[in-house]
Amino acid sequence: MKHGAWLRALRQGILRWSASTRTRTVAGVDVEWFAPRAPILFCSGATPGPFYHSHPHDPSEFDHLPFDMSSQARANIATIEDIIDAVSTAPLPFALPSDLERKETLFVNWVSRNGEGFEANAAATADAFAEAGLEDRVLGVFEVGGNVSDRRFLLETFAMLGLVGSSPDGASCITRVDLTSQFDAVSPDGSIYTVGEKEFFMPYVPGYVVSGEGSLVLFSLTAASGERSAPADGAAQVRLVVEKLQRVLAELGATFDDVVLLWNRCAELDA
């Protein structure tokens, strides 16, 4: 899978509620700037099962789930809907419109070739999205090997939604969205969630809303970006990617705190 394809899909979604303003190369990486016309919700993504769960995955937490593709697609759609609902309880610096059109939500699906194979899995996913009336809201469907450590998960779904009709003030703001109805407590640093008697480490949150007059920037990099070659060792590639990411952010006058969406894709997760 070429990263350019999913980069184009994400760009297409951003352009739904933004205008491209400029592009240039930063630290050997092509970067594009966008000026949003409305606040935008970026969801971290959804896999079947409860949103708050153990990391690394504990398979026993998912043993009760149906793992056919139709059920997985419906579960992911439901999770995205929960995240959109949770925006209304987030501490936004502006009021949401009463007629927010959630049918404008845009999706990207990462479909595994495991199970019955990519074609069959993608077809079942498409049928489930059509049943939900969302068949024309999918920006892209991309083939992967294993999506996550539990190989029974054959689908990962990303979504974004412009909060059209909102009237934020001029200040640039990033607002975190949590599914507050699905946990009992969260640690001060926001990484450990308590659900009943269990504590879960969560390396991501349901979503962020970007609002105000700030710019969005979009870029993709690999260990080989701006280089003649890249290390063959996977761990060395990861370290180099993180170093390059930090370098680009620094030259943009930003830090990791300014990142609202990060897609990490491993070419051969099963290798």
MIDOKE-888645 format. One line per 3 residues: their letters; for each residue x negated, y, z of N, C-alpha, C, O, CB. Coordinates in steps of 0.05 Angstrom, whole numbers. Atoms other than C-alpha are relative to their C-alpha. Glycine has a CB too. Example, Ala and Ser with C-alpha at 12.3 -4.5 7.8 and 13.67 -1.06 7.14 Angstrom:
REM residues 2
AS = -18/-24/0/-246/-90/156/-18/24/0/-39/24/13/20/1/25 | 16/-24/-1/-273/-21/143/15/22/14/5/44/18/-9/9/-29;
This chain:
REM residues 271
MKH = -17/-24/0/0/0/0/-17/25/0/-34/28/18/19/0/24 | 15/-24/2/-29/67/-21/13/21/19/37/25/18/-1/10/-29 | -11/-19/-19/-22/120/33/12/24/-14/28/38/-2/-22/9/19;
GAW = -11/-22/15/-7/171/-22/31/-2/-3/44/18/-4/-13/3/-26 | -28/4/4/62/140/-32/17/9/24/37/23/21/6/-29/-7 | -15/-8/-23/86/148/39/-4/29/7/13/42/19/-6/-17/24;
LRA = 5/-29/-4/53/217/43/19/16/-17/30/36/-8/-29/7/-7 | -19/-14/18/96/238/-17/28/-1/11/43/18/9/-2/-12/-28 | -27/3/-11/158/211/17/4/19/23/25/32/25/5/-29/9;
LRQ = -2/-19/-23/144/250/81/1/29/-10/17/45/0/-23/-4/19 | 0/-27/11/129/312/40/27/7/-12/37/29/-8/-22/3/-22 | -26/-5/11/195/305/3/20/6/22/37/24/18/9/-25/-16;
GIL = -18/-6/-23/231/303/70/-4/27/12/15/42/17/-3/-21/21 | 7/-26/-11/195/364/97/11/22/-18/21/42/-8/-30/3/4 | -9/-21/19/212/403/34/31/4/0/41/24/-10/-9/-7/-28;
RWS = -29/-3/-2/286/390/47/7/25/17/28/37/12/13/-25/12 | -7/-22/-18/283/443/102/-24/20/2/-24/36/21/7/-10/28 | 24/-17/-1/217/479/87/-8/8/-28/1/-3/-48/-23/-14/15;
AST = 13/-8/25/178/515/33/-30/-5/2/-42/2/22/7/29/-8 | 29/3/1/107/496/13/-12/27/-5/-4/42/-23/-8/-20/-22 | 12/-26/2/63/557/22/-28/0/-10/-36/20/-24/1/14/27;
RTR = 27/1/11/-8/536/6/-13/-27/6/-3/-42/22/-18/22/13 | 16/24/-5/-58/479/3/-30/7/-2/-37/26/-16/7/-22/-21 | 29/-3/2/-133/476/15/-13/-24/13/-1/-39/28/-10/27/12;
TVA = 15/22/-11/-187/427/34/-12/9/27/-26/30/28/-22/-10/-19 | 10/-6/-26/-205/426/108/-17/-23/10/-6/-45/13/23/6/21 | 18/21/-10/-265/386/132/2/-25/-18/1/-48/-9/7/-8/29;
GVD = -1/22/19/-261/344/68/27/-13/-3/30/-33/-17/-19/-20/8 | -27/12/1/-186/331/76/19/20/-12/19/44/-5/10/-8/29 | -20/-18/12/-130/360/33/23/5/19/35/-13/30/11/-13/-26;
VEW = -20/-8/-20/-81/399/77/20/18/-14/13/36/-30/-13/15/24 | -21/-17/12/-14/430/57/16/13/23/22/0/43/19/-17/-18 | -15/-15/-20/23/484/96/29/3/-9/35/5/-33/-13/28/4;
FAP = -29/-3/5/99/490/101/11/21/19/3/23/42/15/-27/3 | -15/-19/-17/145/545/127/28/-10/3/44/-8/-16/0/29/-13 | -27/11/-4/208/513/158/21/22/-2/17/44/8/1/-14/27;
RAP = -22/-19/1/274/547/143/20/-5/23/39/10/27/15/-3/-27 | -17/8/-23/307/512/203/-16/-17/19/-36/-29/10/26/-15/-10 | 14/19/-18/285/474/265/3/-28/-12/23/-35/-25/13/1/28;
ILF = 0/27/11/267/402/247/-6/-19/23/-24/-16/38/-21/-3/-23 | 5/22/-18/273/339/289/-17/-21/-14/-9/-30/-35/26/-12/11 | 16/22/10/217/289/277/2/-23/20/-6/-20/43/-30/9/-5;
CSG = -2/23/-18/232/220/306/-26/-17/-2/-38/-18/-23/24/-18/-8 | 24/16/-1/174/176/327/3/-26/-16/-16/-37/-27/-9/-7/28 | -6/25/14/208/116/295/15/-19/17/18/-15/41/-26/-13/-10;
ATP = -17/19/-15/250/57/315/-6/-28/-9/-9/-33/-33/30/6/-3 | 0/28/6/242/-18/319/23/-13/16/32/0/36/-28/-14/8 | -22/12/-15/297/-66/342/-7/-5/29/-30/-10/36/8/-27/-13;
GPF = 4/4/-28/306/-73/417/1/25/16/4/47/4/-27/-14/4 | -2/-24/-17/306/-25/476/-23/18/-7/-46/10/-11/-1/-8/29 | 21/-19/7/267/39/462/-23/-1/21/-46/-1/13/12/28/-1;
YHS = 20/1/-21/231/36/529/-7/-29/6/9/-45/16/9/14/26 | 9/27/-3/189/-28/533/-30/0/4/-43/20/3/8/-17/-25 | 29/3/-7/120/-54/550/-18/4/-24/-12/-3/-46/-5/-27/13;
HPH = 22/-2/20/57/-36/512/-26/-8/14/-34/4/34/-2/29/-11 | -8/16/23/25/-81/492/27/-14/4/36/-17/27/-22/-21/-5 | -26/12/-2/90/-116/476/0/-26/16/-18/-42/15/10/-6/-28;
DPS = -5/24/-15/117/-169/522/23/-14/-15/46/-5/-13/8/5/30 | -21/13/16/156/-218/477/25/-7/16/47/-7/4/-11/-25/-13 | -23/8/-16/202/-239/534/21/23/2/44/18/7/-9/-8/28;
EFD = -19/-22/-1/233/-169/533/18/2/-24/37/17/-25/-16/26/3 | -15/-1/25/259/-182/463/13/-27/-7/26/-29/-28/-18/9/-22 | -10/27/7/278/-256/466/31/-1/-4/41/-18/-17/-7/-19/22;
HLP = -29/0/1/352/-238/473/11/12/-26/35/12/-31/12/15/24 | -9/-15/23/354/-200/407/5/-18/-24/-8/-39/-27/-20/21/-7 | -3/14/26/381/-224/339/-21/12/-18/-25/36/-19/28/4/-12;
FDM = 22/-10/16/324/-220/290/5/-3/-30/-14/0/-46/-25/-15/6 | -6/-1/29/360/-226/223/-3/29/-9/0/47/7/29/-12/-6 | 6/-27/10/346/-166/178/23/19/3/18/42/10/-8/-2/-29;
SSQ = -23/-18/-2/416/-138/179/3/10/29/8/34/33/26/-15/-7 | -2/-9/-27/416/-136/255/-23/19/7/-19/39/22/-1/-25/19 | 22/-18/-5/347/-104/256/5/28/-11/0/48/2/-26/-12/-11;
ARA = -6/-26/12/369/-50/208/21/15/15/18/39/20/9/-4/-29 | -22/-14/-16/433/-35/247/-11/10/26/-3/31/35/23/-19/4 | 12/-9/-26/393/-32/312/-17/25/-4/-15/43/13/-17/-23/12;
NIA = 16/-24/5/344/18/282/16/24/-5/10/46/5/-19/-5/-23 | -18/-23/5/400/62/256/12/10/26/14/34/31/22/-8/-20 | -12/-8/-26/432/61/325/-20/15/18/-12/34/31/10/-25/15;
TIE = 20/-14/-16/367/81/358/-5/28/-10/-7/47/6/-27/-16/0 | 3/-26/12/358/139/310/24/18/8/20/41/14/-3/-1/-31 | -23/-15/-9/429/161/326/-1/8/29/7/30/36/26/-17/-5;
DII = 4/-7/-28/413/158/400/-19/23/3/-15/41/20/-10/-25/16 | 19/-22/-1/353/203/389/12/26/-8/8/47/4/-25/-6/-17 | -14/-24/9/395/253/350/19/10/22/20/34/27/15/-5/-26;
DAV = -18/-7/-22/447/252/407/-16/14/22/-6/32/35/15/-24/10 | 16/-10/-22/391/265/457/-11/28/-4/-18/42/15/-24/-19/5 | 8/-27/6/372/330/422/17/20/16/7/41/24/1/6/-30;
STA = -18/-18/-14/432/362/455/-7/4/30/2/23/42/29/-9/-2 | 8/-2/-28/402/349/525/-29/9/3/-38/12/25/4/-27/14 | 27/-9/-1/332/371/507/-1/30/7/18/45/0/-15/-5/-28;
PLP = 2/-28/-8/308/439/534/-7/18/-23/-28/31/-23/-20/4/23 | 6/-16/24/312/474/467/2/29/6/18/38/23/20/-8/-23 | -1/-28/-5/299/548/464/21/14/-18/20/38/-22/-27/13/-6;
FAL = -22/-11/17/361/558/420/24/-19/3/22/-41/12/-9/2/-30 | -25/16/-1/433/533/415/4/-15/-25/-2/-5/-47/24/19/5 | -6/17/23/452/476/369/27/8/-12/44/17/3/-1/-30/7;
PSD = -26/-5/11/508/487/320/20/-21/8/13/-44/12/-2/2/-31 | -21/19/-8/574/454/338/6/-20/-22/17/-41/-17/25/15/7 | -7/18/22/579/423/269/-26/-12/-12/-28/-14/-37/15/16/-22;
LER = 25/12/9/509/392/264/6/-25/-18/20/-43/-9/-18/-8/23 | -6/22/19/511/346/203/-22/-21/1/-42/-19/-13/2/12/-29 | 20/21/-3/475/283/223/-3/-18/-25/-22/-32/-28/7/-18/23;
KET = 2/16/25/490/251/155/-22/11/-18/-28/-1/-39/27/1/-15 | 22/-11/15/434/296/129/-27/-13/8/-48/-7/-3/-2/30/4 | 24/13/-9/384/252/166/-14/-15/-23/-1/-28/-39/6/-19/23;
LFV = 15/14/20/328/226/122/-17/-22/13/-26/-19/36/-19/20/-16 | 12/24/-12/295/158/132/-24/-10/-17/-24/-6/-42/20/-22/4 | 20/16/13/232/119/115/0/-27/13/-1/-29/38/-29/14/1;
NWV = 0/27/-11/232/43/123/-26/-14/-7/-34/-15/-30/24/-16/-10 | 23/17/4/170/0/133/9/-29/3/17/-37/25/-23/7/21 | -12/26/1/191/-70/113/-22/-21/-2/-39/-20/-20/20/-3/-23;
SRN = 20/21/0/150/-132/129/4/-20/-22/27/-26/-30/-1/-14/27 | -2/22/20/134/-186/78/2/-27/15/5/-48/2/-25/0/-18 | -3/25/-16/139/-237/135/29/-10/-2/46/3/-15/-9/4/29;
GEG = -28/11/1/202/-279/146/6/-10/-27/-8/-28/-38/20/22/9 | -9/9/26/239/-288/81/-14/15/-23/-7/10/-47/30/2/-2 | 15/-15/21/192/-241/43/10/28/-3/33/35/5/2/-15/-26;
FEA = -7/-28/2/192/-168/26/25/6/-16/42/21/-7/-23/15/-13 | -23/-6/17/244/-169/-30/26/-6/15/45/10/14/-2/-16/-26 | -25/8/-14/296/-206/12/4/19/24/26/27/30/-2/-29/9;
NAA = -2/-17/-23/281/-164/74/9/28/-8/26/40/5/-27/1/15 | -7/-26/9/285/-99/35/29/1/-10/43/21/-5/-18/9/-23 | -28/1/9/351/-120/3/20/0/23/40/15/22/4/-24/-18;
ATA = -18/1/-23/383/-136/70/0/27/14/21/36/24/-9/-22/19 | 2/-26/-12/358/-70/97/16/20/-15/31/37/-4/-29/10/2 | -15/-18/17/387/-32/38/30/-4/3/45/15/4/-8/-4/-29;
DAF = -28/6/-4/454/-67/48/10/12/26/32/24/27/5/-30/-1 | -8/-11/-26/456/-46/121/2/30/-1/20/42/11/-20/-9/22 | -1/-29/3/440/26/104/24/9/-17/36/29/-11/-26/11/-12;
AEA = -24/-6/17/494/25/50/25/-2/16/43/14/14/1/-18/-25 | -24/3/-17/545/-1/100/3/23/19/26/30/26/-2/-26/16 | -1/-23/-18/527/58/145/4/26/-16/5/47/-4/-25/1/17;
GLE = -3/-24/16/536/106/86/-25/16/-3/-24/41/-8/21/18/12 | 25/-14/0/462/123/86/-18/-8/-24/-42/-2/-24/-15/-5/26 | 16/10/22/439/92/20/-15/22/-15/-37/16/-25/17/-16/-19;
DRV = 14/-21/15/421/159/-11/-17/18/18/-26/39/10/21/17/-14 | 16/-16/-19/384/184/51/-27/-12/6/-42/-2/23/15/3/27 | 26/14/-5/324/137/47/-21/11/-19/-18/9/-44/3/-31/-4;
LGV = 21/-12/16/261/172/23/-19/-21/-12/-30/-16/-33/-16/19/18 | 18/20/10/221/109/14/2/-26/16/9/-26/39/-28/10/1 | 1/27/-13/215/34/29/-28/-11/-7/-34/-14/-30/23/-19/-11;
FEV = 28/8/4/144/9/39/-6/-27/11/3/-34/34/-19/21/12 | 6/28/-8/118/-62/43/-25/0/19/-45/13/14/-6/-17/-25 | 22/4/-19/74/-81/102/-1/-30/7/16/-45/0/4/17/26;
GGN = 2/27/-10/49/-145/133/15/-2/27/40/-3/27/-30/-9/4 | -13/-1/-27/62/-146/208/4/30/7/-14/45/4/-16/-14/21 | -5/-27/-8/95/-82/233/-12/6/27/-27/26/31/30/6/0;
VSD = 9/-4/-28/79/-89/307/-10/-27/10/-9/-47/-4/22/11/18 | 13/24/-11/47/-141/353/19/-23/1/11/-46/-1/-11/6/27 | -21/21/0/113/-180/359/9/-4/-29/24/12/-40/24/6/19;
RRF = -5/3/28/117/-209/289/29/-6/-7/36/-7/-31/-17/-22/-11 | -28/4/6/191/-222/296/13/26/-10/34/26/-23/15/-10/24 | -9/-26/10/201/-147/283/-8/3/-29/-32/5/-35/-11/23/18;
LLE = 5/-1/29/207/-141/208/6/27/-12/3/32/-36/15/-21/-15 | -8/-27/10/229/-68/203/-7/21/20/-1/19/44/30/0/-6 | 5/-25/-16/205/-1/229/12/23/-16/7/25/-40/-30/4/6;
TFA = -15/-22/14/247/61/213/-8/27/12/-7/31/36/30/-5/2 | 5/-28/-7/226/134/215/22/17/-10/35/11/-30/-28/10/-12 | -21/-19/8/275/192/211/-8/29/6/-23/34/24/26/-8/13;
MLG = 3/-29/-6/276/268/208/27/13/-7/42/4/-24/-24/12/-16 | -25/-14/4/333/318/210/-4/30/4/-14/38/25/22/-11/18 | 0/-29/-3/337/393/198/25/8/16/47/1/10/-1/14/-27;
LVG = -22/-9/-18/379/427/252/11/26/-12/9/47/0/-9/5/29 | -10/-23/15/412/473/201/23/13/15/41/0/26/9/-9/-29 | -21/-14/-15/456/527/231/-10/10/27/4/26/40/24/-17/3;
SSP = 11/-9/-25/412/537/292/-13/28/-5/-20/34/-28/-21/-20/11 | 12/-27/2/384/607/306/-21/4/20/-17/19/40/22/22/2 | 22/-4/-20/318/602/343/-12/28/-3/-10/40/-24/-22/-21/-4;
DGA = 13/-26/2/280/665/360/-27/-4/-15/-32/-25/-25/-5/12/28 | 24/1/16/213/681/328/-23/-16/12/-41/-23/-3/-9/27/-4 | 22/14/-13/169/644/378/-2/-29/-10/18/-43/-10/3/1/30;
SCI = 5/28/8/138/579/352/2/-18/25/-9/-12/46/-27/-3/-13 | -4/17/-23/158/521/397/2/-29/-9/13/-35/-30/26/8/15 | -3/29/3/152/445/401/14/-11/25/3/-8/47/-29/-14/-4;
TRV = -16/10/-23/205/412/445/2/-30/-1/9/-42/-21/28/13/-1 | 0/29/-2/200/341/468/29/-10/5/44/2/19/-18/-10/23 | -26/12/-2/262/297/462/-3/-28/14/-17/-45/4/14/-3/-27;
DLT = 0/25/-14/273/240/512/28/-12/1/48/3/1/-11/3/29 | -26/13/-4/328/188/518/6/-2/30/4/-24/41/0/-29/-14 | -2/-2/-29/344/210/589/20/-20/11/18/-27/35/7/28/8;
SQF = -20/19/-11/404/163/595/-10/-28/1/4/-46/12/25/1/-17 | 10/27/2/360/102/583/-23/-6/20/-34/-28/19/-9/-5/-27 | 20/6/-20/309/109/640/8/15/26/24/33/26/-28/9/-9;
DAV = -6/-10/-26/311/125/714/-20/21/10/-12/39/25/2/-22/20 | 20/-19/-9/246/163/724/-23/-1/-20/-27/-20/-34/-10/-6/29 | 24/-1/17/183/185/687/-23/12/16/-18/30/32/6/17/-26;
SPD = 23/-10/-15/113/198/713/-6/29/-8/3/38/-29/-24/-18/-6 | 6/-28/6/86/269/716/-13/5/-27/-9/25/-40/-17/12/22 | 13/-4/26/43/259/654/17/-10/-23/9/-9/-46/-27/-15/0;
GSI = -19/8/21/103/231/616/-7/-26/-14/3/-30/-37/2/21/-20 | 8/25/14/72/163/599/12/-25/12/13/-46/-2/-30/-2/1 | -11/24/-13/103/114/649/30/5/6/37/24/20/-16/-6/26;
YTV = -29/-2/-4/179/104/648/9/-22/17/1/-45/14/14/0/-28 | -12/20/-17/218/68/701/28/-5/-8/45/13/-10/-1/9/30 | -27/8/7/279/29/680/7/-23/19/-3/-45/17/1/-10/-30;
GEK = -6/20/-21/311/-8/738/-24/-4/17/-35/15/29/9/-26/-13 | 23/6/-17/255/-43/774/-26/-3/-17/-47/-10/-6/5/-26/15 | 23/4/18/207/-44/714/-12/27/-7/2/47/-10/7/-16/-25;
EFF = 14/-23/10/155/7/694/-13/-6/-27/-25/-27/-31/-22/9/20 | 9/4/27/136/15/621/-19/22/-8/-13/46/-6/23/-3/-20 | 18/-19/12/75/49/590/10/5/-28/12/-13/-44/-29/-10/1;
MPY = -9/-8/27/99/88/529/-20/18/-13/-24/41/-3/28/13/1 | 19/-17/13/46/115/481/12/20/-19/-2/35/-33/-20/-16/-15 | -14/-19/17/99/156/444/27/7/13/36/-7/31/4/-12/-29;
VPG = -27/-8/-10/165/192/457/19/-1/-24/11/-4/-47/-2/29/12 | -20/3/22/230/189/417/-3/21/-22/0/14/-46/27/2/11 | 2/-19/21/219/254/381/-9/28/10/-10/33/34/25/2/-15;
YVV = 6/-28/-5/199/328/377/17/17/-19/21/10/-42/-30/6/-2 | -13/-20/17/237/388/351/-19/23/-3/-29/35/16/27/10/13 | 17/-23/7/195/441/316/18/23/-7/35/21/-24/-20/-7/-23;
SGE = -17/-24/5/225/511/316/-17/25/1/-39/25/10/24/1/20 | 13/-26/-1/207/584/308/-16/5/-26/-12/-8/-46/-19/1/23 | 14/-10/24/160/619/259/-26/-13/-6/-40/-5/-25/-4/30/3;
GSL = 26/14/5/100/572/263/1/-16/-26/23/-21/-37/-7/-17/23 | 2/17/24/76/532/203/-3/-29/7/-13/-36/29/-24/9/-17 | 6/28/-1/76/458/193/-23/-6/-19/-24/6/-40/26/-17/-7;
VLF = 21/9/18/15/425/163/2/-30/-3/8/-44/16/-29/9/9 | -2/28/6/13/357/130/-26/-9/-13/-36/4/-31/24/-6/-18 | 24/11/13/-48/315/115/-3/-30/7/10/-39/26/-26/15/9;
SLT = 5/28/-4/-72/243/110/-30/-5/-2/-43/7/-19/16/-18/-20 | 29/6/2/-141/216/123/-6/-29/7/10/-43/20/-16/18/19 | 10/26/-5/-179/151/125/-29/3/8/-40/25/8/3/-20/-24;
AAS = 28/0/-7/-249/132/147/-17/9/-23/-39/19/-20/-9/-27/10 | 15/-7/24/-271/145/75/5/28/-9/-8/38/-28/6/-19/-22 | -6/-27/9/-241/215/69/-24/18/1/-36/21/22/23/12/17;
GER = 23/-18/1/-295/263/46/-27/-14/2/-47/-1/5/2/20/22 | 25/16/-2/-347/207/48/-5/-16/-26/14/-21/-41/1/-19/24 | 7/18/22/-383/165/-4/7/-29/6/12/-45/-12/-29/2/-7;
SAP = -6/27/-9/-369/103/37/12/1/28/13/22/40/-25/-19/-2 | -11/2/-27/-338/79/102/-10/-25/13/-17/-44/-1/31/1/-1 | 9/24/-14/-358/29/156/18/-24/-7/42/-20/-10/-1/4/30;
ADG = -15/24/4/-336/-42/143/14/-10/25/35/-22/24/-17/-23/-11 | -11/8/-26/-322/-54/217/25/16/7/25/40/5/-21/3/22 | -25/-13/-6/-251/-39/237/-1/19/23/9/41/22/21/-21/6;
AAQ = 2/-18/-24/-268/-10/306/-15/25/-7/-8/47/2/-14/-15/23 | 15/-23/8/-319/36/274/17/19/-18/14/43/-16/-26/-8/-15 | -18/-16/17/-267/59/223/19/16/18/24/40/13/15/-18/-19;
VRL = -19/-14/-18/-218/76/279/-14/23/14/-3/45/15/11/-20/21 | 15/-22/-13/-271/117/316/-5/23/-19/-2/46/-11/-27/-10/12 | 6/-21/19/-289/154/253/26/15/-8/25/40/-11/-12/-12/-26;
VVE = -26/-13/7/-215/168/236/7/20/22/15/43/17/22/-21/-3 | -7/-18/-22/-204/198/306/-19/24/0/-9/47/5/-2/-15/27 | 19/-22/1/-267/240/300/8/20/-23/7/44/-19/-29/-10/-5;
KLQ = -8/-18/22/-244/267/232/26/14/6/28/38/-1/3/-17/-26 | -25/-13/-8/-174/281/258/-6/23/18/5/45/14/19/-21/13 | 6/-22/-19/-202/322/315/-15/23/-14/-11/46/-8/-18/-11/23;
RVL = 15/-20/15/-249/358/266/20/18/-16/17/42/-17/-21/-13/-18 | -20/-14/16/-191/377/220/17/18/18/21/42/12/18/-19/-16 | -16/-16/-18/-148/400/278/-15/24/11/-4/46/12/10/-17/24;
AEL = 16/-22/-10/-204/442/306/-3/23/-20/-1/46/-14/-28/-10/9 | 3/-20/20/-215/477/240/27/14/-6/27/37/-17/-11/-12/-26 | -26/-13/3/-140/491/237/8/17/24/29/29/24/21/-22/-5;
GAT = -7/-15/-24/-143/523/306/20/-14/17/35/-2/32/10/27/-7 | -20/16/-14/-101/466/335/-14/-21/17/-38/-25/15/20/-13/-20 | 9/23/-16/-108/408/384/20/-22/-4/40/-19/-18/-3/8/30;
FDD = -18/22/2/-75/341/391/28/7/12/48/-6/5/-11/-25/13 | -25/-9/-12/-21/376/433/19/12/-21/43/13/-17/-5/20/22 | -16/-12/21/3/408/368/10/-20/-20/25/-13/-39/-16/21/-15;
VVL = -8/22/19/13/341/332/28/-9/8/33/-17/31/-20/-23/0 | -27/9/-5/87/323/326/7/-27/-13/26/-40/-5/20/21/-9 | -4/26/13/82/262/282/-26/-11/-10/-42/2/-24/20/2/-24;
LWN = 24/14/8/26/212/272/7/-28/-9/17/-44/7/-22/0/23 | -5/27/10/32/151/228/-28/-14/-2/-45/-6/-18/14/0/-28 | 24/16/2/-24/100/240/8/-26/-15/24/-41/-5/-11/-7/28;
RCA = -6/24/15/-22/46/187/-26/-16/-4/-46/-6/-14/13/6/-27 | 23/18/4/-70/-13/188/6/-17/-25/27/-31/-27/-4/-18/25 | -4/13/26/-78/-43/118/5/-30/4/22/-41/-11/-24/4/-18;
ELD = -4/29/-4/-83/-115/144/2/-6/30/-17/-15/43/-24/-16/-12 | -5/4/-28/-52/-119/213/-3/-29/8/-10/-35/31/27/11/8 | 1/29/-6/-51/-195/209/-28/-11/-3/-33/-35/3/19/-15/-18;
A = 27/10/5/-125/-200/191/-15/-5/26/-38/-13/26/-16/20/-18;
